[in-house]
Amino acid sequence: MIGFVYRLAWWSAVTGGLVLVALTLMIVASVSGRALIGVGLGPVPGDFELVEVGTAIAVFFFLPWCYLRGGHATVDLLYMHMPAWARKTVVLASDFLMLGLWLLLTWKLWEGMLEKKEYLETTFILLMPIWWAYALCLVGAVIGCLSYLAKTLTELGLASEPAGWNVAANEGGH
């Protein structure tokens, strides 16, 4: 099960990267179209709406893998001078707090998605239903919850990281 969560988080990050590549290509097309208005081209309609939605989706899809790889920013000023038991306590406490935060965030995304769907809210230019963006971000949030749960279980010794996982990459601090 833990291996599945790690693979899911990796594929989620790859998907987020593909979303950013698509956004980049769309921005290039839109800016080029603006520059070439004189020859009959124009910007991509709703480009800023697509950037807003796509960036949110990419962030939610990147964060689980970032966490599992130990990629979050840390402040190690005091942490690196603590004894091993204190560092483990800090790691577990922060993991529990972040799991709680992700669960709250996921719950609020769910409620927001239902509300946007109920009131038929759309974007201004494309008239794209806003709940679609909430739903896609919710997928990333659920993967984030699973990632925090999986990592917390491994920290508690109730599960082990997948075979071949490079643990040394995660030992830089928390």
N, C-alpha and C positions, 0 to 999 in steps of 0.2 A: 504494500500500500504506500509506504513512504517513497519507494522508488517511482511509483506512478505520479505522486505529487511533484517530485523533482523534475520528471520528464514533462509534466503538464506545465510547470513554471517555465521550463526552457522553451517549450513551443509557444507559450504565451509571449515570451520576450521576442522570439523570432517574428511572431505575428505583429507585435508592436513595432518592430523594426521595419517590416514591410509596409505598415501603415504610414510610418514617417517617410519612407522612400516615395510612396504614392503622393503624400502631401507635398514633398519637395518638387516632384515632377509637375504637380498641378500648379504650384506657386510659380515655377519657371514658365509654364505655359501662360499663366495669367499675366505675369509681368511682361512677358514678350508680347502678348496680345495688346496690353495697354500701350506699349511702345510702338506698336504697328497699327494703331487705330486708323492712321492715314491711308493704309492700304486695305482697309476693310475688315481687319481683325479686331478683337476686343478682349477684355478680361474674361476670365471664367466666372460666370454668374454665381454669386454666393460663395466666392472663394474664402472670405474671412469666416463664414459660418462653417465651412468644411474644415478649416484650420482649427477652429475652436473645438469642434467635435473630435476630430482626428487626434489632436494633441492630448485631450483628456483620455481618450481610449488608449493611446500609446503609453501614457504614464501609468494607468492602471494595469496595463499588460506587462510593463517593465518591472514594476516594484516587487512582485513576488520573487523573481529570479535574482534581482539585486539583493534582496534580503538573504536568500539562501546562499549566495556567494559572498556574503559579508561585505557588500559594497556600499552600505550606508555610511554617511559621514559620522565620525566619532570624535569625541574629545578625550584624549588619553592622558591628559595632564596628571590626574590622580590615579586613574585606572591602572596604569602600568606599574605603579609603585605599591599596589595592594597585594596582599597575600592571595594565593590561588583560591582559597575558599571564599574570599570577599569578591574576587572577580567573577566567580561562578554565581554568587548571589546576585551581583549586579546584572549579569547576563540573563539569569532566570527572571528577575524582577522586570527588566526591560522587555523581555519576550512576553511575559504575561500582560504587561500594560499595553504593548502593541497589539497583541491578539485581541484584547478587549476593545481597543480603538478600532481595529479592523472589523470586528463584529458589529460595533455601533455604526461604523461607516457603511457597511453592507446593508444593515437594516434600514438606515436612512435613505440609501440609494434605492432600495426596494420601495419604500414608501413614496419617494419622489417620483419614481417611474410610474407607479400606479396613479398618482395624482396628475402627472403630465398626460397620461393616457386618458384618464377620465375627463379632463377638461379640453382634450384635443388640441393642446398647445403645439404650435409649429414654429419653425424658424421664419424670419421675416421675408427673405428673398426666395429661397428654395421651397418654402412651405413643407419642409421635411418634419415629420413628427418628432418632437423633442424626446419622447420616451424611447425612441430607438437608441439614442446616444446613452441614455440612462441604462438601458438594457445591456448594451455592450460594455459599459463601464462596470456594471454589476457582475458580469462574467469575470472580469479581472479582479474585482473585489472578492469574489468567492474563491478564486485561485489564491489570492493573498491570504485569506483566512485559513485555507488548507495548508499553505506554506508555513504560516506562523504556528499552526497546530503541529505540523510534522516536525518542524525544527525544535519546538518546545518539548515534544515527546522525546526527541533524541537527546536534548540537553538533560532531561530528567532520567535518561537511561532506560526509558520504556520502549524505545525503538532504536534502530541503528540506521545510519546513513546508507544510501545505496552503495553497492559494490563499485569500486572504481572512483568513488567520489574523492576529490582532492581536498582532504580536510585541512592540509597545510595552508591552502588559500584562504581559509576562514579564521586563521589564528592571529590575524593582525590586530585584534581588539574588538570591542563592541561599542 
